[in-house]
């Protein structure tokens, strides 16, 4: 059912297309919208009228309404007439209004349209760049209109749920000081203080923590965020997240609230009732069993560690791996019935992912394996592989012998390649908990696993063993996609400085970069925790879209270009002069090698 026609709509419409049904037969209705498909049936015109609610068939006789002869695709019109049943056998079961039609005897052309660059129909495919160039036309397509409505419904469900729980919606600044949060900042030059720059927020992280200092007990915001990072199907330079934070709050409170929010959104968009609490899995378990910290648990193929079965192996490749501190892991891919070339393709993919090689074997009757490697294995080792991987005759078993990190990466990716469903019909939510406080980076240094304001589980452990310390951090995962991250925050300025010390950030440097924030922590900061949920990614999954660009009204391309407005573009030299900016040779706007939108 579409929206309700308001009093002010009367000159153009008295109802929406989706309102028409068999109960409307005999009523005189006025509709307004766009001409979709148009057919000439023996002098009588049939066309689909599309509005914000849906589509309905309109019948009009040009002999009675001469203006109908000039109608073309995407003309904006208003029509009026009685609603009637379609003739016997002519109903359209694929259309919500398919049992009826409007017999128009009045027509008003509100606005004409030039020929459109692509057919505005879900059944027709158009180049994505062309769709983005004419995004205002693309949004008329039923699929895109549905996604836009879903976005609005999701936001309303979030606000309703959090409002009932006492959360305040508070806006935080868009022009802020540059702070490192894992990606490059989007910078904005200041005209009044030439040579200085604002940054657009990668997230409201520090400001929502300041709200806790300020006595805001529960905060939320559907926030616009900006990160200058490489594009993927689930990333954009600008994106939206649901941001929440609570004072005197711990992890379980965050979980219970987020589960309620997610449940409300899913029920609103899918009509499905979820059953919290969601399962929980530690970071270490996720890597061991699924090869990733964002596992898709809709299917099996769990990874098993087989290292203990090969402690005395004579197979040199396995023995050398274990001697070097590596592991032997594998999973049961089920009955894949692959050709030799397909198995070779898996081995090539494993090497591309960093493995020295991939061992594939097919379980056979009698507890044997069909594999080039089988001759190197003892009966005990063969039996252990079949038993640990629960192999049945015909099952494809895949093994990797390498470092723990490489084995996880390779088997995790192959598991997704072979088992992941194409569609998101089922929804499997999962909390991943107990992340490390720090990650090792190239050169042996440490970087925050989440961000440097995340509290450790054990302060002594963080001081003495920072490389293995566990954080009070958590991710929400849906069908193998990370929906968002959160943590219990550091609220003691001395602990915060200890984290900076471990990261190699001196007191002077931390004062320069974060002094304004650390200063606030010294004024009775309550314990607090929070979370940020990726709205675009969540909606893409719920709407069965493969890219978040399909649920964002006006997205950029994968190279950061907006084909509709042509941005980013050069600016007037006068503007640059006012900002005190001069472009180096080679990046000048008139450079012929410069890529434009």
C-alpha positions in Angstrom: 0.0 0.0 0.0 1.4 3.4 -0.9 1.2 6.6 1.0 -2.1 8.4 1.6 -3.1 11.1 -0.8 -3.4 14.4 1.1 -5.8 17.3 0.7 -3.2 19.4 -1.1 -2.8 16.6 -3.8 -6.4 17.1 -5.0 -5.6 19.1 -8.2 -3.4 16.2 -9.4 -4.5 13.0 -7.7 -7.1 11.6 -5.3 -5.2 8.3 -4.8 -2.0 6.5 -5.5 -1.6 3.7 -8.0 -1.2 1.0 -5.3 -4.5 2.0 -3.7 -6.5 0.6 -6.7 -7.9 -2.8 -6.2 -11.1 -4.8 -6.9 -12.7 -2.8 -4.0 -12.1 0.4 -6.0 -14.2 -0.8 -9.0 -16.8 1.9 -9.9 -15.0 4.7 -8.1 -13.8 7.8 -10.1 -10.1 8.2 -9.3 -7.5 10.8 -10.3 -3.9 9.6 -10.5 -0.6 11.4 -11.2 2.7 9.9 -12.3 4.8 8.9 -15.3 4.0 7.1 -18.4 5.9 3.8 -18.3 5.2 1.2 -21.1 2.8 2.4 -23.8 0.9 0.1 -26.2 -1.5 0.9 -29.1 -4.2 -1.8 -29.3 -6.3 -1.1 -32.3 -6.6 2.6 -31.7 -7.1 2.3 -27.9 -4.0 3.2 -25.9 -2.8 1.1 -22.9 0.0 2.4 -20.7 1.3 1.7 -17.3 1.2 4.7 -15.0 4.0 4.7 -12.4 4.0 6.7 -9.2 5.8 6.5 -5.8 3.6 3.6 -4.7 3.6 1.3 -7.7 2.1 0.8 -11.2 -1.4 0.5 -12.6 -2.7 0.1 -16.1 -4.5 3.0 -17.7 -6.7 2.7 -20.8 -7.5 5.8 -22.9 -9.2 6.3 -26.2 -7.4 9.0 -28.2 -10.7 9.6 -30.2 -12.2 10.9 -26.9 -9.0 12.4 -25.4 -6.9 13.6 -28.4 -4.0 14.7 -26.1 -3.3 11.0 -25.6 -1.8 10.7 -29.1 1.2 12.8 -28.0 2.1 10.7 -24.9 5.6 9.4 -24.8 7.6 7.4 -22.2 8.3 9.3 -19.0 5.8 12.1 -19.6 4.6 13.3 -16.3 0.8 13.3 -16.4 -2.5 13.4 -14.4 -5.4 11.2 -15.5 -8.9 10.7 -14.2 -11.6 8.2 -14.8 -13.5 5.2 -13.4 -11.8 2.1 -12.1 -12.9 -1.2 -13.7 -12.0 -4.8 -13.8 -9.7 -5.9 -16.5 -11.4 -8.1 -19.2 -11.6 -11.9 -18.5 -8.2 -13.5 -19.0 -6.4 -10.2 -19.1 -5.5 -9.8 -15.4 -1.8 -9.6 -14.6 -1.0 -11.8 -11.5 2.6 -10.3 -11.4 1.2 -6.8 -10.7 -0.3 -5.8 -7.3 -2.9 -3.9 -9.2 -3.2 -6.4 -12.0 -6.9 -7.1 -11.6 -8.0 -3.6 -12.4 -7.4 -0.7 -14.7 -8.3 3.0 -14.9 -10.4 3.9 -17.9 -9.2 7.5 -18.3 -11.5 10.1 -19.9 -9.4 13.1 -18.7 -5.7 13.7 -19.3 -3.4 16.5 -18.3 0.2 16.6 -19.4 2.1 18.1 -16.5 5.6 17.9 -18.0 7.1 16.4 -21.2 10.2 14.2 -21.3 13.0 14.0 -23.7 13.8 10.4 -25.0 15.4 8.6 -22.0 18.9 7.2 -22.2 17.8 3.8 -20.9 14.6 1.9 -20.3 13.3 2.6 -16.9 12.3 -0.9 -16.1 13.7 -3.6 -13.7 13.6 -6.1 -16.6 16.1 -4.0 -18.6 19.8 -3.9 -17.7 21.7 -0.6 -18.2 25.4 0.2 -17.7 25.9 1.3 -14.1 27.9 4.5 -15.1 25.0 5.5 -17.3 22.5 4.8 -14.5 24.6 7.0 -12.1 24.8 9.8 -14.7 21.0 9.8 -14.8 20.4 8.8 -11.3 17.3 10.8 -11.0 15.8 8.6 -13.8 17.3 5.4 -12.3 15.5 6.2 -9.0 12.1 5.9 -10.8 12.8 2.2 -11.4 10.6 0.0 -9.1 13.7 -1.7 -7.7 15.4 1.5 -6.8 12.2 3.1 -5.5 11.7 0.1 -3.3 15.3 0.4 -1.9 14.8 4.0 -1.2 11.6 3.3 0.8 13.4 0.5 2.6 16.0 2.9 3.7 13.4 5.3 5.1 11.6 2.5 6.9 14.8 1.2 8.4 15.7 4.6 9.7 12.3 5.0 11.2 12.5 1.6 12.9 15.9 2.5 14.4 14.7 5.8 15.7 11.5 4.3 17.1 13.4 1.5 18.9 16.1 3.8 20.4 13.6 6.5 21.3 11.6 4.1 23.4 14.7 3.1 25.2 15.6 6.6 26.3 18.2 7.4 23.7 18.7 11.1 22.6 19.4 11.8 19.0 22.3 14.2 19.0 24.2 15.6 16.0 27.9 15.9 16.1 30.2 18.2 14.0 31.0 17.6 10.3 34.0 19.9 10.2 36.5 18.5 12.8 40.2 18.2 13.6 42.0 15.5 11.7 42.4 12.4 13.9 43.8 9.0 12.8 41.1 6.4 12.7 42.5 3.8 10.2 41.9 5.5 6.9 42.9 8.7 5.2 40.9 11.8 6.2 38.9 13.9 3.7 40.3 17.3 4.2 38.6 20.7 3.9 40.8 23.9 3.7 39.9 26.9 5.8 39.6 30.3 4.1 39.7 32.2 7.4 42.8 30.4 8.6 44.7 29.8 5.4 47.1 26.8 5.6 44.9 25.1 8.1 42.4 22.3 7.4 39.3 20.7 8.8 38.7 17.0 8.3 35.4 15.4 7.6 34.6 12.7 10.3 35.5 9.1 9.6 33.1 8.5 12.5 31.7 10.5 15.4 33.9 8.4 17.8 35.5 11.1 19.9 32.5 13.4 20.0 30.1 10.6 21.2 32.6 9.9 24.0 32.6 13.5 24.9 28.8 13.3 25.1 29.2 10.7 27.8 31.5 13.1 29.7 28.8 15.7 29.2 26.2 13.6 31.0 24.3 12.3 28.0 23.2 8.9 29.3 22.2 7.3 26.0 23.1 8.8 22.6 22.4 7.8 19.0 22.8 9.4 15.6 22.3 8.2 12.0 25.6 9.8 11.0 27.2 10.6 7.7 30.8 9.5 7.7 33.7 10.0 5.3 36.8 7.9 4.6 39.3 8.4 1.8 39.9 4.7 1.1 40.0 2.3 -1.9 36.6 1.3 -3.1 34.9 -2.1 -3.0 31.3 -3.1 -3.5 30.6 -2.4 0.2 32.6 0.8 0.5 32.1 4.5 -0.5 33.9 7.7 0.2 30.8 8.8 2.1 28.6 6.4 3.9 26.0 6.2 6.7 26.2 4.5 10.1 23.9 4.2 13.1 26.1 5.4 16.0 25.2 4.6 19.6 26.9 5.2 22.9 25.8 4.7 26.5 27.2 5.8 29.9 27.6 3.2 32.8 27.2 0.6 30.1 28.9 -2.6 29.3 29.1 -5.0 26.4 25.9 -7.0 27.2 23.9 -3.7 27.3 25.2 -2.8 23.9 24.3 -6.3 22.5 20.8 -6.3 23.9 20.1 -2.8 22.4 21.6 -3.5 19.0 19.7 -6.8 18.8 16.5 -5.0 19.5 17.3 -2.4 16.8 18.3 -5.1 14.2 15.2 -7.1 15.1 12.9 -4.1 14.5 14.5 -3.3 11.1 14.3 -6.9 9.9 10.7 -7.2 11.0 9.9 -3.9 9.2 11.6 -4.8 5.9 11.4 -8.6 5.8 8.4 -9.4 8.0 10.7 -11.9 9.8 10.9 -12.1 13.6 14.4 -12.8 14.9 15.2 -14.6 18.0 17.9 -12.9 20.1 20.3 -13.3 21.7 22.5 -13.8 18.7 25.2 -16.5 18.9 28.7 -15.4 20.1 32.1 -16.5 18.8 35.5 -15.4 19.9 37.9 -13.9 17.4 40.3 -16.9 17.8 37.5 -19.4 17.3 36.2 -17.6 14.2 39.7 -17.7 12.6 40.2 -21.4 13.5 36.8 -22.6 12.4 36.0 -20.3 9.5 39.3 -18.7 8.5 37.9 -15.1 9.0 36.8 -12.8 11.7 33.5 -12.2 9.8 32.3 -15.8 9.2 29.3 -16.8 7.2 27.6 -19.5 9.3 24.7 -20.3 7.0 26.5 -23.4 5.8 29.0 -25.9 7.2 32.4 -26.6 5.8 34.0 -25.7 9.1 37.8 -25.8 9.2 39.6 -28.3 11.4 43.1 -28.4 12.7 44.8 -31.7 11.8 48.2 -30.8 13.1 48.3 -33.3 16.0 47.6 -36.2 13.6 50.9 -35.5 11.8 53.3 -35.0 14.6 55.2 -38.2 13.6 54.5 -37.9 9.8 57.0 -39.1 7.3 55.5 -36.8 4.7 58.2 -34.2 4.3 56.0 -31.3 3.3 53.9 -31.7 6.4 56.8 -32.4 8.7 58.7 -29.3 7.6 55.6 -27.1 8.1 55.2 -28.3 11.7 58.9 -28.0 12.4 58.6 -24.3 11.4 55.7 -23.7 13.7 53.0 -24.0 11.0 49.8 -25.9 11.0 47.9 -28.4 8.9 44.2 -27.6 8.5 41.4 -28.5 6.2 37.7 -28.7 5.6 35.1 -31.0 4.0 33.7 -29.3 0.9 31.1 -32.0 0.4 30.2 -33.7 -2.9 31.5 -31.2 -5.5 32.1 -33.6 -8.4 34.9 -31.4 -9.8 37.0 -32.1 -12.9 40.8 -32.2 -12.8 40.9 -28.7 -14.4 38.6 -27.4 -11.7 40.7 -28.9 -8.9 43.7 -27.3 -10.6 41.9 -24.0 -10.5 41.4 -24.3 -6.8 45.1 -25.0 -6.3 45.9 -21.9 -8.4 43.6 -19.8 -6.3 45.2 -21.1 -3.1 48.6 -20.0 -4.3 47.2 -16.6 -5.3 46.0 -16.3 -1.7 49.5 -17.0 -0.4 49.6 -20.8 0.1 52.5 -22.9 -1.0 50.0 -25.4 -2.4 46.6 -27.1 -1.8 46.0 -30.8 -1.2 42.8 -32.1 -2.5 41.5 -35.6 -1.8 38.2 -37.4 -2.4 37.0 -39.8 0.3 36.3 -43.3 -1.0 34.7 -46.5 0.2 36.8 -48.5 2.7 38.3 -45.4 4.4 40.8 -44.5 1.6 41.6 -41.3 -0.2 41.9 -40.7 -3.9 44.7 -38.2 -4.1 48.2 -37.7 -5.4 49.3 -37.2 -1.8 47.6 -40.4 -0.4 50.7 -42.5 -1.1 52.8 -40.4 1.3 50.4 -40.9 4.2 50.2 -43.7 6.7 46.9 -45.5 7.4 46.6 -43.7 10.7 47.0 -40.3 9.0 44.5 -41.2 6.3 42.0 -42.3 8.9 42.6 -39.2 10.9 41.9 -36.9 8.0 38.6 -38.8 7.1 37.5 -38.9 10.8 38.4 -35.3 11.7 36.8 -33.9 8.5 33.8 -36.3 8.7 34.4 -37.5 5.2 31.9 -39.6 3.5 32.4 -41.4 0.2 32.5 -38.8 -2.6 33.3 -35.9 -0.3 36.0 -33.5 -1.5 38.6 -32.8 1.3 40.9 -29.8 1.1 44.1 -29.3 3.2 46.6 -26.6 3.5 50.0 -26.9 5.3 51.3 -23.4 6.1 51.4 -20.7 8.8 48.3 -20.3 10.8 47.5 -17.0 9.2 48.0 -18.3 5.6 46.0 -21.5 6.3 43.1 -19.4 7.7 43.2 -16.9 4.8 43.3 -19.6 2.1 40.8 -22.1 3.6 38.5 -19.3 4.6 38.3 -17.9 1.1 38.0 -21.4 -0.6 35.2 -22.2 1.9 33.2 -19.1 0.7 33.9 -19.8 -2.9 32.6 -23.4 -2.7 29.7 -23.0 -0.2 28.4 -19.5 0.2 24.8 -19.0 -1.0 24.2 -16.6 -3.8 21.3 -14.9 -2.1 20.5 -13.6 1.4 17.2 -15.4 1.9 18.3 -16.6 5.3 19.7 -14.2 7.9 22.4 -15.5 10.3 23.6 -12.9 12.8 26.7 -13.5 14.9 28.7 -11.5 17.5 32.4 -11.9 17.2 34.1 -11.0 20.5 37.5 -10.8 22.2 39.5 -9.2 19.5 43.1 -8.5 20.1 43.9 -5.0 21.5 46.7 -4.6 18.9 47.6 -5.9 15.4 51.1 -6.4 14.3 52.1 -4.3 11.3 55.0 -4.6 8.8 58.3 -3.9 10.5 57.2 -5.4 13.8 55.3 -2.5 15.2 51.8 -2.4 16.7 48.6 -0.7 15.5 45.1 -0.6 17.2 43.0 -3.6 16.2 39.9 -1.4 16.3 40.9 2.1 17.4 43.2 3.4 20.2 40.2 4.2 22.5 39.2 0.6 23.1 39.6 -0.8 26.6 41.6 -3.9 27.3 40.1 -6.9 29.1 43.1 -7.0 31.4 45.3 -4.0 31.9 48.3 -6.0 33.3 48.2 -8.3 30.4 48.2 -5.3 28.0 51.2 -3.9 29.7 53.2 -7.1 29.9 52.0 -8.9 26.8 50.6 -6.4 24.4 50.8 -8.6 21.3 48.4 -11.2 22.8 46.2 -8.9 25.0 42.5 -9.1 24.4 40.2 -6.1 24.0 36.7 -5.4 25.1 35.8 -5.1 21.4 33.1 -6.8 19.3 31.7 -7.0 15.8 28.3 -7.8 14.5 28.4 -10.1 11.5 25.5 -10.9 9.1 25.9 -13.6 6.4 29.7 -13.1 6.3 29.6 -9.3 6.2 30.8 -7.1 9.0 27.8 -4.9 9.8 29.7 -2.8 12.4 32.1 -2.7 15.3 32.0 -1.5 18.9 33.8 -1.6 22.2 33.9 -0.7 25.8 35.9 2.6 25.8 38.9 3.7 27.9 37.6 6.3 30.4 40.8 6.7 32.4 43.2 9.2 30.9 46.2 7.4 32.4 45.2 4.1 30.7 44.7 6.0 27.5 48.2 7.3 27.7 49.5 3.8 28.3 47.9 2.7 25.1 49.5 5.6 23.3 52.9 4.6 24.8 52.6 1.0 23.5 51.7 2.4 20.1 54.8 4.6 20.2 52.9 7.8 20.6 54.7 10.0 23.0 53.1 12.2 25.6 54.0 15.3 23.6 52.6 13.8 20.4 49.4 12.6 22.1 48.9 16.0 23.5 49.3 17.6 20.1 47.0 15.1 18.4 44.5 14.3 21.1 45.1 16.8 23.9 41.6 18.3 23.6 40.1 14.8 24.0 42.4 13.6 26.8 41.7 16.9 28.7 38.0 16.0 28.8 38.7 12.5 30.2 40.1 14.2 33.3 36.7 15.5 34.4 34.9 12.5 35.9 34.3 10.4 32.8 31.8 7.6 33.4 32.5 4.1 32.1 30.9 3.9 28.6 30.6 1.7 25.6 29.1 1.9 22.1 28.7 0.6 18.6 28.5 1.8 15.0 26.3 -0.1 12.5 26.9 0.2 8.8 23.4 1.2 7.5 24.3 0.9 3.8 25.8 -2.6 4.1 22.9 -3.8 6.3 20.3 -2.5 3.8 22.1 -4.0 0.8 21.9 -7.5 2.4 18.3 -7.1 3.4 17.4 -5.9 -0.1 19.4 -8.7 -1.8 21.8 -6.3 -3.4 25.4 -7.1 -4.2 26.6 -3.5 -3.9 25.8 -0.7 -1.4 25.6 1.7 -4.3 22.1 0.2 -5.0 20.8 1.4 -1.6 22.4 4.8 -1.6 20.4 7.6 -3.3 23.4 9.3 -5.0 26.5 7.2 -4.8 29.9 7.5 -6.4 31.5 5.1 -8.8 34.2 2.7 -7.7 36.8 5.3 -8.6 35.1 8.0 -6.5 33.5 9.9 -9.5 30.0 11.2 -9.6 29.0 10.9 -13.3 25.8 13.0 -12.7 27.5 16.2 -11.4 30.9 15.5 -12.9 32.6 15.7 -9.4 35.3 15.9 -8.4 36.1 18.9 -10.6 38.6 21.7 -10.8 37.7 24.9 -9.0 38.1 28.5 -10.0 41.7 29.8 -9.4 40.2 32.7 -7.4 38.8 30.2 -4.9 42.2 28.5 -4.6 43.9 31.8 -4.1 41.4 32.7 -1.3 42.4 29.5 0.4 46.1 30.0 0.0 46.4 26.9 -2.2 48.5 26.5 -5.3 48.5 23.3 -7.4 51.8 21.7 -8.3 52.6 21.1 -11.9 51.3 17.7 -12.9 48.1 18.0 -10.8 46.8 21.2 -12.4 43.2 21.0 -13.5 44.2 21.7 -17.1 46.7 18.8 -17.2 45.6 16.7 -20.2 46.5 13.5 -18.3 44.2 14.4 -15.4 41.2 12.0 -15.1 37.9 13.8 -15.0 34.4 12.7 -14.0 
